[in-house]
Amino acid sequence: MSTSILATKLYIPPPRPQAVLRRRLIEQLNEGLHRKLTLVCAPAGFGKTTLISEWLAGCERPAAWLSLEEGDSDPARFLSYLVAAFQTIAANVGEGVLGALRSPQPPPTEAVLTVLLNDITAFEDDSVLVLDDYHAVDARAVDDVLTFLLEHQPPRMHLVIATREDPNLPLARLRAGGQLTELRASDLRFTPSEAAGFLEGAMGLDLSAEDIDALETRTEGWIAGLQLAALSMQGRTAATSFIESFTGSHHFVLDYLVEEVLGQQSESVQTFLLRTSILDRLCGPLCDAVLLDSSAPGQETLEYIERANLFLVPLGNERRWYRYHHLFADLLRQRLQQSIASTTGDGGRGVATLHSRASLWYEDNGLEIEAFRHAAAANDVERAERLIEGEGVPLYFRGTVAPVLKWLESLPKMVVDARPSLWVMYASVLLLVDHTAVEQKLQAAEAALQGAEQDDKTRDLVGRIASMRATLAVIEHDVETIITQSRRALKFLHPDNLPVLTATTWTLGHAHQLQGDRAAASRAYNEVISTGNSSGDSVYTIAATINLGQLQEADNKLSLATSTYRRVLQMAGDPPQPIACEACLGLARITYQWNDLDAAQQHGQQFLQLTRQM
């Protein structure tokens, strides 16, 4: 299934006007291009993203950019975005990978990456891939993707990772092999001359050399601290006394300076900053929907905040989408919670209201994944569940396994027991990542259903439970259980639940085929094709058509089987989805029997190519 791509994650942040040109660091980045990896690792607020974007603006290589977030811990989602990033350089790169990711079962990572790396190797020019905020990803599987990529990296590609902490990659081996360039916090700190250029040029302050030195010393060249201090000093006459008034750790300085910065803004801007801090990305209409405040129009206020240097980062040159600097957003969220709690006595409920408004806007604008995340943040279980189920294709089939699973794991048992459909959803998600844990959730669903009113919804849940048990039996090659559970599922499933009906009918046909009952298998597969065409389920339609071809081939109806296999290739697209590999193999067998060796070789090679993607 495909993953919806949020284009703003692929935008290279434009260079900031009047930014301090950091020649010494840009030279290091340029010198590192002949190595495999550049690692820019430092805590929040050290200008990692700004440095890399300014470097790319002067770099002659085409660059792909991917801003990462927690949801990208799902390997399928990460790979989909990785392909989308490369497609900003070459539109057709990774098409085979996307086809593989649409398969009903996730393909092995190495097979998918082999296809992608072969495409990248064909690039005519040297290129750069930037992974920003890699610390947001917390998944060994994604680390394995990058490790494989680094170990087989095309010579004309360079990888840049910006992160707050060292990634779980073979850094020691890369370092020993001379394939790693590292920029750390000690490198990124502003030097005294850079601090002076920033405070006077970018922030427009007229400070004495002594004040600049004192400020640079107190912030230790920490860029976020310098910017907050500069914002706090704008309009003040006694800069020296202000500089002397704060000291201590970064967190202390931040708390103090954010208070000062917010205090200089109008009440409407303060409210805007605090309440929109719940958003990972901002645009005018979204802010309007969240605030419901006509006195602070979203787009106009965003433009003001950007002009005021209030840690707002534009995502693209159109200035439509923005995000707050991560550190600033974290601090604003803390203030928001405190602010709402102090005025209403219930900060959680007030913040939940903002998340609910954001969820509604995202859903209305077709961004269901973001809508789900805000519904989950609002603790709106009913809405979150509905958004996960989606229109026909659940979100967890669209690259959101990790966030959906994390949300389900966070729910108290009493909440899930009150909604047995959540146990069934839980089992459905686990079926994609750990089928050994599925049966436990199915039993929990059955326990929660005991005593429930027998209506269409509960009957459908019983059918879904049986369907999943049939799927588990397919994995275990237990033919009798496949048949028993498939028939039970078909008895209870609602007639409108076409996706599960289609899948269940296929499992029944598969069992009949394993038993050698070709007539029963053929009837089931034809029903799958009919239902699949109605529901738009291409995966099971293709699978059933392949199975029909196999039955025809077994009956020695080779011309009919050939037509069926060719129909599969037409259905599978161009390039074909990896699931079509069995059709290629069938055509190879038949053309070999017909002594058309050239055609047999061609189909056999296509079979091998597609299987490498599975």
C-alpha positions as CSV (number, residue, x, y, z in Angstrom):
1,M,0.0,0.0,0.0
2,S,1.2,3.5,-0.7
3,T,2.3,6.1,1.8
4,S,1.0,9.6,1.5
5,I,4.0,11.9,1.1
6,L,4.1,15.2,2.9
7,A,6.0,17.4,0.5
8,T,7.2,19.8,3.1
9,K,9.5,17.1,4.6
10,L,11.4,17.2,1.3
11,Y,12.0,21.0,1.1
12,I,15.5,22.3,1.6
13,P,15.3,25.2,4.0
14,P,16.3,28.4,2.2
15,P,19.3,30.3,3.4
16,R,18.4,33.0,5.9
17,P,18.9,36.6,5.0
18,Q,21.9,38.3,6.7
19,A,23.0,34.9,8.1
20,V,26.6,34.7,9.3
21,L,28.7,33.0,6.6
22,R,30.6,30.2,8.4
23,R,33.4,29.7,5.9
24,R,35.5,27.5,8.2
25,L,32.6,25.0,8.5
26,I,31.6,25.2,4.9
27,E,35.1,24.4,3.9
28,Q,35.0,21.3,6.2
29,L,31.7,20.2,4.6
30,N,33.2,20.6,1.1
31,E,36.3,18.7,2.0
32,G,34.2,15.9,3.3
33,L,32.4,15.3,0.0
34,H,34.9,12.7,-1.1
35,R,34.0,10.6,2.0
36,K,30.8,8.6,2.4
37,L,29.3,10.3,5.4
38,T,29.2,13.7,7.1
39,L,27.8,13.6,10.6
40,V,26.7,17.0,12.1
41,C,25.9,16.1,15.7
42,A,25.1,18.6,18.4
43,P,22.4,19.4,20.9
44,A,19.4,21.5,19.9
45,G,20.1,25.1,19.1
46,F,23.5,24.8,17.5
47,G,22.5,25.7,14.0
48,K,22.8,22.3,12.4
49,T,20.0,22.7,9.8
50,T,20.9,26.3,9.1
51,L,24.5,25.4,8.4
52,I,23.7,22.5,6.0
53,S,21.0,24.5,4.1
54,E,23.5,27.4,3.6
55,W,26.2,25.0,2.5
56,L,23.9,23.4,0.0
57,A,22.9,26.8,-1.5
58,G,26.5,27.2,-2.6
59,C,27.2,23.5,-3.4
60,E,27.1,22.6,-7.0
61,R,25.8,19.1,-6.4
62,P,22.1,18.3,-6.7
63,A,20.7,17.5,-3.2
64,A,17.9,15.5,-1.8
65,W,16.6,16.5,1.7
66,L,14.5,14.6,4.1
67,S,13.3,16.1,7.5
68,L,12.7,13.1,9.8
69,E,10.2,12.8,12.6
70,E,9.1,10.1,15.0
71,G,6.6,8.5,12.5
72,D,9.5,7.7,10.2
73,S,10.6,5.0,12.5
74,D,8.4,2.7,10.5
75,P,10.8,1.1,7.9
76,A,8.2,1.1,5.0
77,R,7.4,4.8,5.6
78,F,11.1,5.7,5.9
79,L,11.9,3.9,2.6
80,S,9.0,5.6,0.9
81,Y,10.2,9.0,2.0
82,L,13.8,8.1,1.1
83,V,12.6,7.3,-2.5
84,A,10.5,10.5,-2.6
85,A,13.6,12.5,-1.5
86,F,15.7,11.0,-4.3
87,Q,12.9,11.7,-6.8
88,T,13.4,15.4,-6.2
89,I,16.7,14.8,-8.1
90,A,15.5,12.2,-10.6
91,A,11.8,11.7,-11.0
92,N,11.9,8.0,-11.9
93,V,14.4,6.7,-9.3
94,G,13.1,4.1,-7.0
95,E,9.9,3.2,-8.9
96,G,10.6,-0.5,-8.4
97,V,11.1,0.2,-4.6
98,L,7.7,1.8,-4.4
99,G,6.2,-1.1,-6.2
100,A,7.8,-3.5,-3.7
101,L,6.5,-1.5,-0.7
102,R,2.9,-1.8,-2.1
103,S,3.1,-5.6,-1.8
104,P,0.9,-7.2,0.9
105,Q,4.0,-8.4,2.8
106,P,6.9,-6.0,3.4
107,P,9.9,-7.1,1.3
108,P,13.4,-7.7,2.8
109,T,15.2,-4.5,3.3
110,E,18.3,-5.5,1.4
111,A,16.4,-6.5,-1.7
112,V,14.6,-3.1,-1.7
113,L,17.7,-1.2,-1.1
114,T,19.6,-3.1,-3.9
115,V,17.0,-1.8,-6.4
116,L,17.3,1.7,-5.0
117,L,21.1,1.7,-5.0
118,N,21.2,0.5,-8.6
119,D,19.0,3.4,-9.6
120,I,21.2,5.9,-7.7
121,T,24.3,4.5,-9.2
122,A,22.9,5.4,-12.6
123,F,22.9,9.2,-11.6
124,E,25.0,11.1,-14.1
125,D,26.0,13.7,-11.5
126,D,27.4,13.6,-8.0
127,S,24.6,14.0,-5.4
128,V,24.0,14.7,-1.7
129,L,21.4,13.2,0.5
130,V,20.6,15.0,3.8
131,L,18.7,13.3,6.6
132,D,17.8,16.1,9.1
133,D,16.7,15.4,12.7
134,Y,17.8,11.7,12.5
135,H,17.6,11.5,16.3
136,A,13.8,11.6,15.9
137,V,13.9,8.1,14.4
138,D,14.1,5.3,17.0
139,A,14.2,2.0,15.2
140,R,16.9,-0.6,14.7
141,A,15.3,-1.5,11.3
142,V,15.9,2.1,10.0
143,D,19.5,2.0,11.3
144,D,19.9,-1.2,9.4
145,V,18.7,0.5,6.2
146,L,21.3,3.2,6.6
147,T,24.0,0.8,7.5
148,F,23.3,-1.2,4.3
149,L,23.2,2.0,2.3
150,L,26.6,3.2,3.7
151,E,28.2,-0.2,3.1
152,H,27.1,-0.2,-0.5
153,Q,27.0,3.5,-1.2
154,P,27.5,4.5,-4.8
155,P,30.7,6.5,-5.2
156,R,28.9,9.6,-6.6
157,M,26.6,9.9,-3.6
158,H,27.4,11.6,-0.3
159,L,25.3,11.2,2.8
160,V,24.8,14.0,5.5
161,I,23.1,13.3,8.8
162,A,22.1,16.0,11.2
163,T,21.2,14.7,14.7
164,R,21.3,15.6,18.4
165,E,22.9,12.2,19.3
166,D,25.2,9.7,17.6
167,P,23.2,7.4,15.4
168,N,23.5,3.6,15.8
169,L,25.6,3.3,12.7
170,P,29.2,1.8,12.2
171,L,30.8,5.2,12.9
172,A,34.0,3.7,14.3
173,R,34.6,1.6,11.1
174,L,33.9,4.6,8.9
175,R,36.1,6.8,11.0
176,A,39.0,4.3,10.9
177,G,38.5,4.0,7.1
178,G,38.7,7.7,6.5
179,Q,35.1,7.8,5.3
180,L,33.6,10.0,8.0
181,T,33.6,13.8,8.5
182,E,32.3,15.0,11.9
183,L,31.1,18.4,13.0
184,R,30.3,18.5,16.7
185,A,29.0,21.1,19.2
186,S,32.6,22.4,19.7
187,D,32.8,23.1,16.0
188,L,29.4,24.6,15.6
189,R,29.7,27.1,18.5
190,F,30.0,30.7,17.3
191,T,33.5,32.1,17.6
192,P,33.7,35.6,19.1
193,S,33.9,37.1,15.6
194,E,30.9,35.1,14.4
195,A,29.0,36.1,17.5
196,A,29.7,39.7,16.7
197,G,28.6,39.3,13.1
198,F,25.4,37.6,14.2
199,L,24.5,40.1,16.9
200,E,25.3,43.2,14.9
201,G,24.4,42.0,11.4
202,A,21.6,39.6,11.7
203,M,20.0,40.9,14.9
204,G,20.7,44.6,14.4
205,L,22.2,45.3,17.9
206,D,24.7,48.0,18.6
207,L,26.8,46.4,21.3
208,S,30.3,47.2,22.6
209,A,33.0,44.7,22.1
210,E,33.0,44.0,25.8
211,D,29.3,43.2,25.8
212,I,29.6,40.9,22.8
213,D,32.5,39.1,24.5
214,A,30.5,38.7,27.7
215,L,27.5,37.5,25.9
216,E,29.5,35.0,23.8
217,T,31.2,33.8,27.0
218,R,27.9,33.3,28.9
219,T,26.2,31.5,26.1
220,E,29.4,29.6,25.2
221,G,28.8,30.4,21.6
222,W,25.5,28.6,21.7
223,I,23.5,30.0,18.8
224,A,20.0,29.6,20.2
225,G,21.0,31.3,23.4
226,L,22.6,34.1,21.5
227,Q,19.5,34.6,19.4
228,L,17.1,34.6,22.4
229,A,19.4,37.0,24.2
230,A,19.5,39.3,21.2
231,L,15.7,39.2,20.9
232,S,15.4,40.0,24.6
233,M,17.7,43.0,24.3
234,Q,16.0,44.6,21.3
235,G,14.6,47.9,22.5
236,R,16.6,47.9,25.8
237,T,19.0,50.7,26.7
238,A,20.9,48.9,29.5
239,A,22.4,46.0,27.6
240,T,25.3,45.5,29.9
241,S,23.2,45.0,33.0
242,F,20.9,42.6,31.1
243,I,23.8,40.5,30.0
244,E,25.1,40.3,33.5
245,S,21.7,39.2,34.8
246,F,21.6,35.7,33.6
247,T,24.0,32.8,33.8
248,G,23.9,29.0,34.4
249,S,22.9,26.0,32.3
250,H,21.3,26.1,28.9
251,H,17.9,25.1,30.4
252,F,18.1,28.0,32.9
253,V,19.1,30.5,30.3
254,L,16.4,29.2,27.9
255,D,13.6,29.5,30.5
256,Y,14.8,33.0,31.4
257,L,15.2,34.2,27.8
258,V,12.0,32.8,26.4
259,E,10.1,34.6,29.2
260,E,11.9,37.8,28.1
261,V,11.2,37.2,24.4
262,L,7.5,36.4,24.9
263,G,7.1,39.4,27.2
264,Q,8.1,41.8,24.4
265,Q,5.4,40.5,22.0
266,S,1.8,41.6,21.9
267,E,-0.8,39.5,23.7
268,S,-2.2,38.3,20.4
269,V,1.2,37.2,19.1
270,Q,2.0,35.5,22.4
271,T,-1.3,33.6,22.2
272,F,-0.5,32.7,18.6
273,L,2.9,31.4,19.4
274,L,1.8,29.3,22.3
275,R,-1.3,27.7,20.8
276,T,0.2,26.9,17.4
277,S,3.2,25.3,19.1
278,I,1.2,22.0,19.1
279,L,1.7,21.9,15.3
280,D,4.8,20.3,13.7
281,R,4.2,22.3,10.6
282,L,2.2,25.5,10.2
283,C,0.4,27.3,7.4
284,G,-2.0,30.2,7.6
285,P,-5.3,28.3,7.2
286,L,-4.3,25.6,9.7
287,C,-3.4,28.2,12.3
288,D,-6.7,30.0,11.7
289,A,-8.5,26.7,12.3
290,V,-6.6,26.0,15.5
291,L,-6.9,29.5,17.0
292,L,-10.3,30.6,15.8
293,D,-9.1,34.1,16.4
294,S,-9.8,36.6,13.6
295,S,-7.6,39.3,15.4
296,A,-4.5,37.3,14.5
297,P,-4.8,36.1,10.9
298,G,-2.7,33.0,10.4
299,Q,-0.6,33.9,7.3
300,E,-0.2,37.5,8.3
301,T,1.0,36.5,11.8
302,L,3.4,33.9,10.4
303,E,5.0,36.5,8.1
304,Y,5.4,38.8,11.1
305,I,7.0,36.1,13.2
306,E,9.4,35.3,10.4
307,R,10.4,38.9,10.0
308,A,10.9,39.2,13.8
309,N,13.4,36.3,13.7
310,L,11.2,34.3,16.2
311,F,12.7,30.9,15.4
312,L,10.3,30.3,12.5
313,V,11.7,28.2,9.6
314,P,10.1,28.4,6.2
315,L,9.6,25.1,4.4
316,G,10.2,26.0,0.8
317,N,10.5,29.2,-1.1
318,E,6.7,29.8,-1.4
319,R,6.5,30.8,2.3
320,R,3.3,28.8,2.7
321,W,4.4,26.2,5.2
322,Y,6.7,26.8,8.2
323,R,7.9,25.1,11.4
324,Y,9.2,26.4,14.6
325,H,12.7,25.7,15.6
326,H,12.4,22.4,17.5
327,L,13.9,23.8,20.7
328,F,11.7,26.9,20.6
329,A,8.6,24.7,20.0
330,D,9.4,22.5,23.0
331,L,9.6,25.5,25.2
332,L,6.5,27.1,23.8
333,R,4.6,23.8,24.5
334,Q,5.7,23.8,28.1
335,R,4.5,27.4,28.4
336,L,1.2,26.6,26.7
337,Q,0.5,23.8,29.2
338,Q,1.3,26.1,32.1
339,S,-0.7,29.0,30.6
340,I,-3.9,27.0,30.0
341,A,-3.6,25.3,33.4
342,S,-3.3,28.6,35.2
343,T,-6.4,30.1,33.5
344,T,-8.7,27.1,33.3
345,G,-7.3,24.7,35.9
346,D,-7.1,21.9,33.3
347,G,-4.2,22.4,30.9
348,G,-4.7,18.9,29.4
349,R,-8.2,19.6,28.3
350,G,-7.3,22.9,26.8
351,V,-4.5,21.5,24.8
352,A,-6.6,18.6,23.7
353,T,-9.1,21.1,22.2
354,L,-6.4,22.6,20.1
355,H,-5.3,19.2,18.9
356,S,-8.9,18.3,18.0
357,R,-9.2,21.4,15.8
358,A,-5.9,20.6,14.1
359,S,-7.2,17.0,13.5
360,L,-10.4,18.3,11.9
361,W,-8.4,20.6,9.6
362,Y,-6.0,17.9,8.5
363,E,-8.8,15.5,7.8
364,D,-10.8,18.1,5.8
365,N,-7.6,18.6,3.7
366,G,-7.0,15.0,3.0
367,L,-4.0,14.5,5.4
368,E,-5.3,11.5,7.4
369,I,-2.0,10.6,9.0
370,E,-1.6,14.0,10.6
371,A,-5.3,14.0,11.5
372,F,-4.8,10.7,13.4
373,R,-1.8,12.0,15.2
374,H,-3.6,15.0,16.5
375,A,-6.7,13.0,17.4
376,A,-4.4,10.7,19.4
377,A,-2.8,13.7,21.1
378,A,-6.3,14.9,22.0
379,N,-7.1,11.5,23.6
380,D,-10.0,11.2,21.2
381,V,-10.0,7.4,21.0
382,E,-13.2,7.1,18.8
383,R,-11.9,9.6,16.3
384,A,-8.4,8.2,16.2
385,E,-9.8,4.7,15.6
386,R,-12.0,5.9,12.8
387,L,-9.1,7.7,11.1
388,I,-6.9,4.6,11.4
389,E,-9.5,2.5,9.7
390,G,-9.7,5.0,6.9
391,E,-11.7,4.8,3.7
392,G,-11.0,1.2,2.6
393,V,-7.3,1.0,3.3
394,P,-6.3,1.4,7.0
395,L,-3.5,3.8,7.9
396,Y,-1.2,1.0,9.1
397,F,-1.1,-0.3,5.5
398,R,0.1,3.2,4.5
399,G,3.4,3.4,6.4
400,T,2.1,4.3,9.8
401,V,2.6,1.0,11.6
402,A,5.0,2.5,14.3
403,P,2.8,5.4,15.4
404,V,-0.4,3.4,15.4
405,L,1.2,0.6,17.3
406,K,2.7,3.1,19.8
407,W,-0.8,4.6,20.3
408,L,-2.4,1.3,20.9
409,E,0.3,0.3,23.3
410,S,-0.3,3.5,25.3
411,L,-4.1,2.9,25.8
412,P,-5.1,1.5,29.2
413,K,-6.6,-2.0,29.1
414,M,-9.9,-0.8,30.3
415,V,-10.2,1.6,27.3
416,V,-9.4,-1.2,24.8
417,D,-11.8,-3.6,26.6
418,A,-14.5,-1.1,26.2
419,R,-13.9,-1.0,22.5
420,P,-13.2,-4.6,21.3
421,S,-12.6,-3.3,17.8
422,L,-9.4,-1.8,19.2
423,W,-8.2,-5.3,20.1
424,V,-8.9,-6.5,16.6
425,M,-7.1,-3.5,15.2
426,Y,-4.2,-4.2,17.5
427,A,-4.0,-7.8,16.2
428,S,-4.2,-6.5,12.6
429,V,-1.2,-4.2,13.1
430,L,0.8,-6.9,14.9
431,L,0.1,-9.3,12.0
432,L,2.4,-7.0,9.9
433,V,5.3,-6.9,12.4
434,D,5.1,-9.8,14.8
435,H,2.5,-12.5,14.0
436,T,3.5,-14.5,17.1
437,A,1.7,-11.9,19.3
438,V,-1.5,-11.8,17.3
439,E,-3.4,-14.7,18.9
440,Q,-3.1,-13.1,22.4
441,K,-4.8,-9.9,21.1
442,L,-7.5,-12.0,19.3
443,Q,-8.3,-13.8,22.5
444,A,-8.5,-10.4,24.3
445,A,-10.9,-9.3,21.7
446,E,-13.1,-12.3,22.2
447,A,-13.1,-11.8,25.9
448,A,-14.1,-8.2,25.5
449,L,-16.9,-9.3,23.1
450,Q,-18.5,-11.6,25.6
451,G,-21.8,-10.3,26.7
452,A,-21.8,-7.6,24.0
453,E,-25.0,-7.1,22.0
454,Q,-25.1,-9.2,18.9
455,D,-25.4,-6.7,16.1
456,D,-23.9,-6.2,12.7
457,K,-20.8,-4.6,14.2
458,T,-20.0,-7.3,16.7
459,R,-20.7,-10.1,14.1
460,D,-18.3,-8.4,11.8
461,L,-15.6,-8.3,14.5
462,V,-16.1,-12.0,15.0
463,G,-15.6,-12.5,11.3
464,R,-12.4,-10.3,11.3
465,I,-11.0,-12.4,14.2
466,A,-11.6,-15.6,12.2
467,S,-10.1,-14.1,9.1
468,M,-6.9,-13.2,11.0
469,R,-6.7,-16.8,12.4
470,A,-7.0,-18.0,8.8
471,T,-4.1,-15.8,7.8
472,L,-2.0,-17.1,10.7
473,A,-2.8,-20.6,9.5
474,V,-1.6,-19.7,6.0
475,I,1.8,-18.7,7.6
476,E,1.9,-22.0,9.4
477,H,0.7,-24.1,6.4
478,D,-2.2,-25.5,8.4
479,V,-4.7,-26.2,5.7
480,E,-7.6,-27.5,7.9
481,T,-7.5,-24.4,10.1
482,I,-7.4,-22.1,7.0
483,I,-10.6,-23.7,5.8
484,T,-12.3,-23.8,9.2
485,Q,-11.5,-20.2,10.1
486,S,-12.1,-18.8,6.5
487,R,-15.6,-20.3,6.4
488,R,-16.3,-18.9,9.9
489,A,-15.1,-15.5,8.8
490,L,-17.3,-15.6,5.7
491,K,-20.3,-16.5,7.8
492,F,-19.9,-13.5,10.2
493,L,-18.3,-10.7,8.1
494,H,-20.6,-7.9,7.0
495,P,-21.3,-7.8,3.3
496,D,-19.9,-4.3,3.0
497,N,-16.6,-5.3,4.5
498,L,-15.2,-6.0,1.0
499,P,-11.4,-5.8,1.9
500,V,-11.6,-8.5,4.5
501,L,-14.1,-10.6,2.5
502,T,-11.7,-10.5,-0.4
503,A,-8.7,-11.5,1.7
504,T,-10.7,-14.3,3.4
505,T,-12.0,-15.7,0.1
506,W,-8.4,-15.8,-1.2
507,T,-7.2,-17.7,1.9
508,L,-10.0,-20.2,1.3
509,G,-9.0,-20.6,-2.3
510,H,-5.3,-21.0,-1.3
511,A,-6.3,-23.9,1.1
512,H,-8.3,-25.6,-1.7
513,Q,-5.3,-25.3,-4.0
514,L,-3.0,-26.8,-1.4
515,Q,-5.5,-29.7,-1.1
516,G,-5.5,-30.2,-4.9
517,D,-9.2,-29.3,-5.2
518,R,-8.8,-27.2,-8.3
519,A,-12.5,-26.6,-9.0
520,A,-13.1,-25.2,-5.5
521,A,-9.9,-23.1,-5.7
522,S,-10.9,-21.7,-9.1
523,R,-14.4,-20.7,-7.8
524,A,-12.8,-18.9,-4.8
525,Y,-10.2,-17.1,-6.9
526,N,-12.9,-16.0,-9.4
527,E,-14.9,-14.6,-6.5
528,V,-11.8,-12.8,-5.2
529,I,-11.3,-11.2,-8.6
530,S,-15.0,-10.1,-8.8
531,T,-15.0,-8.7,-5.3
532,G,-11.5,-7.2,-5.7
533,N,-12.6,-5.3,-8.8
534,S,-15.5,-3.9,-6.9
535,S,-13.5,-2.8,-3.9
536,G,-10.4,-1.7,-5.8
537,D,-8.2,-4.3,-4.0
538,S,-5.5,-4.8,-6.7
539,V,-3.2,-6.9,-4.5
540,Y,-5.6,-9.8,-3.9
541,T,-7.0,-9.4,-7.4
542,I,-3.5,-9.9,-8.9
543,A,-2.7,-12.8,-6.5
544,A,-6.0,-14.6,-7.4
545,T,-5.4,-14.1,-11.1
546,I,-1.9,-15.6,-10.7
547,N,-3.4,-18.5,-8.9
548,L,-5.9,-19.0,-11.6
549,G,-3.1,-19.1,-14.2
550,Q,-1.3,-21.8,-12.1
551,L,-4.5,-23.9,-12.0
552,Q,-4.9,-23.5,-15.8
553,E,-1.3,-24.4,-16.3
554,A,-1.7,-27.5,-14.0
555,D,-4.6,-28.6,-16.2
556,N,-2.3,-28.2,-19.3
557,K,-4.4,-25.3,-20.6
558,L,-1.3,-23.5,-21.6
559,S,-2.7,-20.9,-24.0
560,L,-5.4,-19.9,-21.4
561,A,-2.7,-19.8,-18.7
562,T,-0.5,-17.6,-20.9
563,S,-3.4,-15.1,-21.4
564,T,-4.0,-15.1,-17.7
565,Y,-0.4,-14.5,-16.8
566,R,-0.2,-11.6,-19.3
567,R,-3.3,-10.1,-17.8
568,V,-1.5,-10.1,-14.5
569,L,1.4,-8.1,-15.9
570,Q,-1.0,-5.6,-17.3
571,M,-2.7,-5.2,-13.9
572,A,0.6,-5.0,-12.1
573,G,1.6,-1.7,-13.8
574,D,4.8,-0.5,-15.3
575,P,7.2,-1.3,-13.8
576,P,5.2,-4.2,-12.4
577,Q,4.7,-4.8,-8.7
578,P,6.9,-7.5,-7.3
579,I,3.9,-9.7,-6.6
580,A,3.7,-10.3,-10.4
581,C,6.9,-12.3,-10.3
582,E,5.0,-15.6,-10.2
583,A,3.3,-14.7,-13.5
584,C,6.7,-14.1,-15.1
585,L,7.8,-17.5,-13.8
586,G,4.7,-19.1,-15.3
587,L,5.3,-17.5,-18.6
588,A,8.9,-18.7,-18.5
589,R,7.8,-22.3,-17.9
590,I,5.2,-22.2,-20.7
591,T,7.5,-20.6,-23.3
592,Y,10.2,-23.0,-22.4
593,Q,7.8,-25.9,-23.1
594,W,7.0,-24.3,-26.4
595,N,10.7,-24.1,-27.2
596,D,10.7,-20.3,-27.4
597,L,13.9,-20.1,-25.5
598,D,14.5,-16.3,-26.0
599,A,11.1,-15.6,-24.5
600,A,11.7,-18.0,-21.7
601,Q,15.0,-16.3,-20.9
602,Q,13.4,-12.9,-20.9
603,H,10.5,-13.9,-18.6
604,G,13.0,-15.7,-16.3
605,Q,15.1,-12.6,-16.0
606,Q,12.1,-10.5,-15.2
607,F,11.1,-13.0,-12.5
608,L,14.6,-12.8,-10.9
609,Q,14.5,-9.0,-11.1
610,L,11.1,-8.8,-9.3
611,T,12.0,-11.4,-6.7
612,R,14.9,-9.3,-5.6
613,Q,12.4,-6.6,-4.6
614,M,10.4,-9.0,-2.4
